[in-house]
Amino acid sequence: MSDSSPETEAPDPRFAAFVYFQAQNGGLFLGKIPNPATGEPSVNLRAAKSVVDSLEMLSDKTTGNLNSSEEKLLNLAVENLRKLFDEVSASHEDPPEA
């Protein structure tokens, strides 16, 4: 049994990897990370919104079930992506659906 309390525990590595992966996808869709296929940044607001919405839903659904490190990690990812999404969406528009 660990001596650390849930308040000081490190995030579950699987949880941390999932949040990092989602945040990285958000950065990719917001044009902040170059597309690995093309090497060029591109913006896909619809996909970026889906990532932000998913992380916000995860935050809502896990309230009270995360240790403090996991909660901090998730909240930081949501806050940063939401801010970035708002900035990028103010200057870009997705092409209309066909």
MDAnalysis code that builds the backbone (N, CA, C; Angstrom):
import MDAnalysis as mda
import numpy as np

u = mda.Universe.empty(294, n_residues=98, atom_resindex=np.repeat(np.arange(98), 3), trajectory=True)
u.add_TopologyAttr("name", ["N", "CA", "C"] * 98)
u.add_TopologyAttr("resid", np.arange(1, 99))
u.add_TopologyAttr("resname", ["MET", "SER", "ASP", "SER", "SER", "PRO", "GLU", "THR", "GLU", "ALA", "PRO", "ASP", "PRO", "ARG", "PHE", "ALA", "ALA", "PHE", "VAL", "TYR", "PHE", "GLN", "ALA", "GLN", "ASN", "GLY", "GLY", "LEU", "PHE", "LEU", "GLY", "LYS", "ILE", "PRO", "ASN", "PRO", "ALA", "THR", "GLY", "GLU", "PRO", "SER", "VAL", "ASN", "LEU", "ARG", "ALA", "ALA", "LYS", "SER", "VAL", "VAL", "ASP", "SER", "LEU", "GLU", "MET", "LEU", "SER", "ASP", "LYS", "THR", "THR", "GLY", "ASN", "LEU", "ASN", "SER", "SER", "GLU", "GLU", "LYS", "LEU", "LEU", "ASN", "LEU", "ALA", "VAL", "GLU", "ASN", "LEU", "ARG", "LYS", "LEU", "PHE", "ASP", "GLU", "VAL", "SER", "ALA", "SER", "HIS", "GLU", "ASP", "PRO", "PRO", "GLU", "ALA"])
u.atoms.positions = np.array([
    [0.846, -1.186, 0.000],
    [0.000, 0.000, 0.000],
    [0.886, 1.242, 0.000],
    [0.482, 2.235, -0.710],
    [1.275, 3.454, -0.856],
    [1.099, 4.366, 0.352],
    [2.154, 5.107, 0.696],
    [2.082, 6.066, 1.787],
    [1.465, 7.387, 1.352],
    [1.385, 7.617, 0.053],
    [0.853, 8.895, -0.427],
    [-0.666, 8.874, -0.397],
    [-1.234, 10.004, -0.065],
    [-2.686, 10.124, -0.053],
    [-3.169, 10.377, -1.470],
    [-4.463, 10.150, -1.716],
    [-4.987, 10.434, -3.053],
    [-4.777, 11.884, -3.469],
    [-4.618, 12.777, -2.490],
    [-4.430, 14.197, -2.797],
    [-3.064, 14.479, -3.420],
    [-2.058, 13.625, -3.136],
    [-0.716, 13.883, -3.638],
    [-0.268, 12.834, -4.657],
    [-1.144, 11.937, -5.007],
    [-0.808, 10.890, -5.968],
    [-0.525, 11.477, -7.343],
    [0.383, 10.808, -8.043],
    [0.608, 11.161, -9.442],
    [-0.607, 10.687, -10.242],
    [-0.839, 11.289, -11.384],
    [-1.963, 10.821, -12.202],
    [-1.724, 9.393, -12.669],
    [-2.796, 8.651, -12.807],
    [-2.715, 7.324, -13.420],
    [-2.064, 7.518, -14.787],
    [-1.018, 6.765, -15.116],
    [-0.330, 6.968, -16.395],
    [-1.247, 6.823, -17.606],
    [-2.220, 5.934, -17.521],
    [-3.163, 5.758, -18.641],
    [-4.041, 6.987, -18.804],
    [-4.477, 7.555, -17.683],
    [-5.304, 8.758, -17.713],
    [-4.499, 9.926, -18.267],
    [-3.280, 10.086, -17.763],
    [-2.416, 11.179, -18.229],
    [-2.135, 11.045, -19.717],
    [-1.833, 9.842, -20.186],
    [-1.552, 9.632, -21.610],
    [-2.782, 9.968, -22.451],
    [-3.962, 9.589, -21.967],
    [-5.197, 9.892, -22.694],
    [-5.421, 11.395, -22.796],
    [-5.262, 12.104, -21.686],
    [-5.468, 13.562, -21.694],
    [-4.431, 14.237, -22.584],
    [-3.160, 13.813, -22.489],
    [-2.117, 14.392, -23.346],
    [-2.425, 14.138, -24.826],
    [-2.867, 12.932, -25.135],
    [-3.191, 12.582, -26.521],
    [-4.319, 13.467, -27.046],
    [-5.349, 13.649, -26.246],
    [-6.468, 14.493, -26.661],
    [-6.024, 15.948, -26.827],
    [-5.207, 16.424, -25.905],
    [-4.717, 17.803, -26.004],
    [-3.853, 17.973, -27.254],
    [-3.047, 16.963, -27.556],
    [-2.220, 17.011, -28.764],
    [-3.110, 17.031, -30.012],
    [-4.144, 16.215, -30.020],
    [-5.082, 16.241, -31.146],
    [-5.727, 17.616, -31.278],
    [-6.101, 18.200, -30.158],
    [-6.676, 19.545, -30.196],
    [-5.703, 20.537, -30.807],
    [-4.438, 20.475, -30.419],
    [-3.418, 21.359, -31.000],
    [-3.246, 21.126, -32.485],
    [-3.305, 19.865, -32.890],
    [-3.217, 19.526, -34.318],
    [-4.387, 20.138, -35.088],
    [-5.610, 19.935, -34.581],
    [-6.809, 20.430, -35.269],
    [-6.907, 21.948, -35.241],
    [-6.228, 22.583, -34.298],
    [-6.242, 24.045, -34.233],
    [-5.062, 24.671, -34.967],
    [-4.291, 23.851, -35.670],
    [-3.201, 24.359, -36.493],
    [-1.956, 24.733, -35.722],
    [-1.839, 24.293, -34.473],
    [-0.675, 24.620, -33.660],
    [0.403, 23.546, -33.743],
    [0.049, 22.389, -34.259],
    [0.985, 21.285, -34.477],
    [0.873, 20.921, -35.953],
    [1.985, 20.835, -36.683],
    [1.899, 20.487, -38.103],
    [1.283, 19.100, -38.311],
    [0.510, 18.976, -39.364],
    [-0.076, 17.693, -39.729],
    [1.058, 16.746, -40.096],
    [1.130, 15.567, -39.470],
    [2.250, 14.657, -39.760],
    [2.262, 14.158, -41.206],
    [1.116, 14.136, -41.862],
    [1.052, 13.659, -43.249],
    [1.581, 14.695, -44.237],
    [1.351, 15.976, -43.930],
    [1.730, 17.029, -44.876],
    [2.886, 17.896, -44.380],
    [3.104, 17.903, -43.087],
    [4.125, 18.775, -42.512],
    [3.659, 20.216, -42.372],
    [2.425, 20.473, -42.772],
    [1.868, 21.821, -42.730],
    [0.760, 21.906, -41.673],
    [0.650, 23.041, -41.010],
    [-0.462, 23.197, -40.079],
    [-1.774, 23.395, -40.838],
    [-2.843, 22.875, -40.300],
    [-4.164, 23.107, -40.875],
    [-5.167, 23.191, -39.737],
    [-6.260, 23.889, -39.993],
    [-7.278, 24.109, -38.972],
    [-8.531, 23.336, -39.342],
    [-9.044, 22.584, -38.379],
    [-10.316, 21.878, -38.518],
    [-11.103, 22.173, -37.247],
    [-11.905, 23.233, -37.291],
    [-12.620, 23.679, -36.103],
    [-13.628, 22.651, -35.613],
    [-14.258, 21.941, -36.523],
    [-15.244, 20.932, -36.134],
    [-14.577, 19.837, -35.301],
    [-13.430, 19.346, -35.751],
    [-12.702, 18.307, -35.017],
    [-12.158, 18.863, -33.705],
    [-11.658, 20.088, -33.719],
    [-11.135, 20.700, -32.499],
    [-12.242, 20.868, -31.466],
    [-13.417, 21.290, -31.903],
    [-14.556, 21.447, -30.989],
    [-14.941, 20.108, -30.386],
    [-14.878, 19.053, -31.172],
    [-15.191, 17.726, -30.671],
    [-14.225, 17.320, -29.555],
    [-12.948, 17.621, -29.722],
    [-11.951, 17.308, -28.691],
    [-12.230, 18.109, -27.426],
    [-12.462, 19.399, -27.573],
    [-12.733, 20.251, -26.410],
    [-13.997, 19.773, -25.704],
    [-15.054, 19.517, -26.463],
    [-16.312, 19.050, -25.878],
    [-16.124, 17.721, -25.142],
    [-15.331, 16.829, -25.717],
    [-15.091, 15.525, -25.089],
    [-14.345, 15.671, -23.770],
    [-13.332, 16.523, -23.750],
    [-12.589, 16.736, -22.510],
    [-13.456, 17.434, -21.454],
    [-14.309, 18.360, -21.882],
    [-15.212, 19.015, -20.935],
    [-16.211, 18.005, -20.369],
    [-16.725, 17.105, -21.215],
    [-17.637, 16.068, -20.756],
    [-16.925, 15.143, -19.777],
    [-15.684, 14.755, -20.088],
    [-14.905, 13.905, -19.201],
    [-14.722, 14.582, -17.844],
    [-14.443, 15.864, -17.858],
    [-14.283, 16.617, -16.620],
    [-15.575, 16.593, -15.804],
    [-16.705, 16.817, -16.460],
    [-17.996, 16.798, -15.771],
    [-18.307, 15.417, -15.191],
    [-18.066, 14.388, -15.972],
    [-18.433, 13.029, -15.573],
    [-17.502, 12.425, -14.534],
    [-16.311, 12.964, -14.390],
    [-15.354, 12.406, -13.426],
    [-15.254, 13.230, -12.149],
    [-16.108, 14.227, -11.998],
    [-16.071, 15.063, -10.803],
    [-16.162, 14.186, -9.551],
    [-15.194, 14.365, -8.664],
    [-15.157, 13.606, -7.422],
    [-14.478, 12.257, -7.536],
    [-14.054, 11.862, -8.733],
    [-13.439, 10.554, -8.940],
    [-11.972, 10.626, -9.349],
    [-11.411, 11.818, -9.403],
    [-10.007, 11.980, -9.788],
    [-9.201, 12.419, -8.580],
    [-7.915, 12.020, -8.556],
    [-7.067, 12.584, -7.505],
    [-6.709, 14.010, -7.923],
    [-6.087, 14.752, -7.050],
    [-5.835, 16.174, -7.328],
    [-4.929, 16.375, -8.542],
    [-3.972, 15.479, -8.755],
    [-3.084, 15.609, -9.913],
    [-3.840, 15.382, -11.218],
    [-4.716, 14.388, -11.224],
    [-5.511, 14.105, -12.426],
    [-6.475, 15.242, -12.718],
    [-7.099, 15.758, -11.670],
    [-8.027, 16.874, -11.834],
    [-7.305, 18.108, -12.384],
    [-6.133, 18.391, -11.847],
    [-5.351, 19.545, -12.308],
    [-4.949, 19.375, -13.771],
    [-4.491, 18.178, -14.136],
    [-4.100, 17.895, -15.513],
    [-5.264, 18.095, -16.470],
    [-6.406, 17.522, -16.134],
    [-7.584, 17.627, -17.005],
    [-8.070, 19.068, -17.095],
    [-8.142, 19.759, -15.971],
    [-8.602, 21.155, -15.981],
    [-7.677, 22.041, -16.807],
    [-6.379, 21.825, -16.691],
    [-5.415, 22.607, -17.462],
    [-5.585, 22.352, -18.961],
    [-5.759, 21.094, -19.330],
    [-5.957, 20.758, -20.744],
    [-7.226, 21.421, -21.281],
    [-8.308, 21.337, -20.525],
    [-9.577, 21.935, -20.959],
    [-9.441, 23.454, -21.080],
    [-8.871, 24.083, -20.072],
    [-8.727, 25.545, -20.087],
    [-7.869, 26.009, -21.262],
    [-6.734, 25.356, -21.466],
    [-5.832, 25.762, -22.546],
    [-6.461, 25.540, -23.914],
    [-7.091, 24.380, -24.108],
    [-7.706, 24.113, -25.414],
    [-8.896, 25.019, -25.665],
    [-9.704, 25.283, -24.648],
    [-10.865, 26.167, -24.809],
    [-10.394, 27.568, -25.214],
    [-9.378, 28.085, -24.541],
    [-8.844, 29.414, -24.864],
    [-8.305, 29.436, -26.293],
    [-7.525, 28.438, -26.645],
    [-6.956, 28.354, -27.986],
    [-8.051, 28.206, -29.035],
    [-9.052, 27.380, -28.750],
    [-10.169, 27.212, -29.677],
    [-10.875, 28.547, -29.905],
    [-11.143, 29.278, -28.839],
    [-11.814, 30.576, -28.971],
    [-10.988, 31.540, -29.821],
    [-9.674, 31.549, -29.613],
    [-8.798, 32.434, -30.390],
    [-8.786, 32.053, -31.870],
    [-8.622, 30.770, -32.149],
    [-8.533, 30.318, -33.540],
    [-9.874, 30.454, -34.233],
    [-10.960, 30.105, -33.551],
    [-12.273, 30.170, -34.199],
    [-12.684, 31.605, -34.504],
    [-12.139, 32.564, -33.767],
    [-12.448, 33.974, -34.042],
    [-11.838, 34.422, -35.370],
    [-10.787, 33.722, -35.827],
    [-10.114, 34.145, -37.050],
    [-10.246, 33.157, -38.195],
    [-10.925, 32.020, -37.997],
    [-11.097, 31.005, -39.039],
    [-12.536, 30.549, -39.119],
    [-12.902, 30.079, -40.283],
    [-14.192, 29.438, -40.449],
    [-13.978, 28.159, -41.192],
    [-14.658, 27.082, -40.756],
    [-14.639, 25.839, -41.516],
    [-15.390, 26.050, -42.819],
    [-15.001, 25.347, -43.883],
    [-15.754, 25.454, -45.118],
    [-17.166, 24.932, -44.915],
    [-18.135, 25.486, -45.637],
    [-19.513, 25.020, -45.477],
    [-19.621, 23.548, -45.893],
    [-20.596, 22.859, -45.269],
    [-20.814, 21.456, -45.617],
    [-21.417, 21.373, -47.007],
    [-21.030, 20.320, -47.727],
    [-21.534, 20.135, -49.100],
    [-22.927, 19.579, -49.094],
])
